[in-house]
């Protein structure tokens, strides 16, 4: 039974792909979707931008007939997802991945990699899809 699914809401295309996958899974189990918007620091500009993203994601989730919860988290995406999942008893984290390779992957910390290594629940990594045309 998957009653709570967590998604990182950063507004990117791959984040929206992860949300869509979470909704598909959530509809099977009638799950609650919890979206977090991680921010390195809490300021008015980031909060406003984050609220716009959350509102869009909420419309998608509620439009699918599922319960929705959200929160801002002052942390990096990977650690934020792991901490919230643990505190809220999340059953599944669905996270988008850009699929970076080579030097870029070595230099930029990967949230999906951190989550897979540290989460106490199942993790579903959604790879970025390239357009067909």
Beta strands, then each sheet from edge to edge (+ up, - down):
strand 1: 4-8
strand 2: 32-39
strand 3: 67-74
strand 4: 92-97
strand 5: 122-127
sheet 1: 3+ 2+ 1+ 4+ 5+
end
